[in-house]
Each structure stands twice: as C-alpha cells, then as structure tokens.
Amino acid sequence: MTTLVDLRSDTVTRPTAAMRAAMAAAPLGDDVFGDDTSVNALQEKIAGMLGFEAALFVPTGTQSNLCAVLAHCQRGDEYIVGQMQHCYRWEGGGAAVFGSVQPQPIAHQPDGTLALADIEAAVKPDDPHYARSRLLALENTLGGQLIPMTYIEDATALARRLGLATHLDGARLFNAAVAQAAGGDPYAQARRIAQRFDSVSVCFSKGLGAPVGSALCGSRELIARARRIRKMAGGGMRQAGMLAAAASHALDHHVERLAEDHALARRLADALVGIDGLRVEPPQTNMLFVDLVGAARDRSAALLKHLADQGVLAIGLYRLRLVTHLDVDTAGVDRAAAAIRQFFAR
Ligand SMILES: *Cc1c(COP(=O)(O)O)cnc(C)c1O
C-alpha cells in the first residue's frame, strides 16, 4: 500500500513526532480561568512576534474572524470585504447571523486586491438609510495569491483616513511572509505585514502543521472584547495547552520550511505545463490551480477519480486545486504529476 498524496488542503497535516512530544510535555491549566500556562505562553509569543499587545487562542480560523468582526463592529455596522475572502464567502455568513453585522463585498482585481476607489465608494455617509461602515477586512495570502506590500500600505492608509478599522485574515500570513521575504527573515516580514492592521488572525492548522487552532492578535482592549465573543461562540477551551504547545512548536520549527512547500508547488506546476487540456496558473505560494479547458472539461470528474485510484487526492471540478504542505514530499508531488500526465495520455 503506497501512501496517500493528499493535495486537497494544507489542513490535512498530522502532527510530527516532535510536535506530539511538545504536546505531551506541555504544562496545563484551565484556560477559561486563564491559568493554562501553555496557552498564555503561546498568546504572548504570537502577539510579541507580530507586534501586538495581546492575542487570543481560538479553536478555528472561522471563529477567529468571527471574534474579530464582532469585536470591531456593533449590530447595524458593516465590514468591507472581498467577494472571495474567507470571512465573507466561506464562513456561513456568521458575522451577519451571530452579530447582525452586514458584509459589503467588493469584487477583486485580477491580482487579488480590492481597488482603492471601490473601497472608498463602498463607504457610506452618516445617514440612517445606511449601515455604518466600520471595518475593512483583507486576506493574505488570498487563495495562495500574494497581496503586494505596497497595496497593503495604501489600502490600510485609506481605511484609516476613512475612519475604518482594519483586520487581516492571515490564515496563511506566514506563507505570504516567507514568499515576500524572498530569503530574508520571514518573521520580520510577517510583522511588517501585520503591523499595518488593527487585528490579525493566523491559522496554526494550515501550512504550519498544528492539529488545531488559530490566534487573533490586537490591542488589549480589542482582545478583551474578542474573549467575551469567543466564550459566547462556545470557544472557551479548558486544558487547551496541549493544542497551544503544538502551535508554539509550529511557530518555532515550521515557518521557514514553508519555502519548501512553495518550491514543491512550483515543481508540480512545471511538471504539468504543456499537457493538452490544462491551463496551469503559476503558483505564488503553496496552492496550485489548474484549469481544465476545452474538451478536457468533460473529463473533470473522471480525472479526480483516476487520481484517487492512484492514491492522489485533489479537489475542484474544472479547476483543480493542489496544495502542498508538511506531509507532501518531492516523491509525492512527482507521483501526482505522473498520474495527471498518465490520465491525459489516454
Ligand atoms: C482556513 C481558513 C480560515 C478558517 O479556518 P478554519 O480553521 O478552517 O475555520 C479562514 N481564513 C482563511 C483565509 C482560511 O484559509
């Protein structure tokens, strides 16, 4: 039995032996009482790393974004957000459902940014007809796409001028930081990106390879509000230090290695270029998108089944999504490429 090459998402990683050891050794308490030392240490570590006063450990990125939007906004406020961003499109409308906060989605430009003119045009005047525009939420990386630093500077400066608070969904902030640091210090780059925002959410369970968990970073006051919302959302965890220890281990050991995931995504892309029926988007980080074009579109479901039969898991009808991560190596990527090539050779 050959091992699976699971390219569906970077969430599928299992904790390494060293990470499990760190989890087993973690000193624990009850985090709802605030005395789980491993959770407290993680919160201080990520807040310090990204240059914030405080941080909150939460079970998921979805809950982290929910806590952020609800901590920034009141009922009847709105947040300006991109159509394809997770905290608009992929979170069940949670901010509207649980917080009565209205999203104001905006179409993305081809490079993933939101046009500054569109942001400005979306901000409503102070008038009872309108929801109160309160927050601008951005995402980096956005589906594996890097949002340029100069754009982040311009967009957050505009938000400030318009009186909007700013939130970054940085589920994959460290992927962005590693790619944008271009061999320099990814931690310094992550901090440079994060410091443009009033709050930042980071996922530990994506490319960083922890089993569970995200952190929301912000001012002490914002995080105190977020802690209350986390409790209401059922996210107050008890001996969560075992999970925090995994996240802390990931911050120490799994940040720089994200460059390997990015290199493997490029290797996979290069191996697929030239196959008739495929249009390969050059990957910027660890997510590769491949469109099936022309007659190949009719074979989309068959392709996914063929890959699964070969032990290669991917998702995306008509648009394959292939994500590299800690549990995929060069041999796995080459096997995936060979399986795709074999399918189109028939
Ligand atoms: C995965 C993801 C989330 C949500 O994380 P979960 O832990 O799955 O809830 C939020 N934002 C982005 C950009 C993500 O990729």
The ligand as an SDF file (V2000), in Angstrom:
LIG
                    3D

 15 15  0  0  0  0  0  0  0  0999 V2000
   -8.8940   28.0270    6.5070 C   0  0  0  0  0  0  0  0  0  0  0  0
   -9.1270   29.4760    6.5180 C   0  0  0  0  0  0  0  0  0  0  0  0
   -9.9020   30.0710    7.5010 C   0  0  0  0  0  0  0  0  0  0  0  0
  -10.7030   29.3030    8.5210 C   0  0  0  0  0  0  0  0  0  0  0  0
  -10.0380   28.3690    9.2150 O   0  0  0  0  0  0  0  0  0  0  0  0
  -10.8040   27.1330    9.8970 P   0  0  0  0  0  0  0  0  0  0  0  0
   -9.8710   26.7560   10.9590 O   0  0  0  0  0  0  0  0  0  0  0  0
  -10.9720   26.1200    8.8190 O   0  0  0  0  0  0  0  0  0  0  0  0
  -12.1080   27.6300   10.4140 O   0  0  0  0  0  0  0  0  0  0  0  0
  -10.0280   31.4460    7.4860 C   0  0  0  0  0  0  0  0  0  0  0  0
   -9.4330   32.1880    6.5410 N   0  0  0  0  0  0  0  0  0  0  0  0
   -8.6940   31.6480    5.5710 C   0  0  0  0  0  0  0  0  0  0  0  0
   -8.0390   32.5400    4.5700 C   0  0  0  0  0  0  0  0  0  0  0  0
   -8.5190   30.2690    5.5170 C   0  0  0  0  0  0  0  0  0  0  0  0
   -7.7780   29.7350    4.5450 O   0  0  0  0  0  0  0  0  0  0  0  0
  1  2  1  0
  2  3  1  0
  2 14  2  0
  3  4  1  0
  3 10  2  0
  4  5  1  0
  5  6  1  0
  6  7  2  0
  6  8  1  0
  6  9  1  0
 10 11  1  0
 11 12  2  0
 12 13  1  0
 12 14  1  0
 14 15  1  0
M  END
$$$$
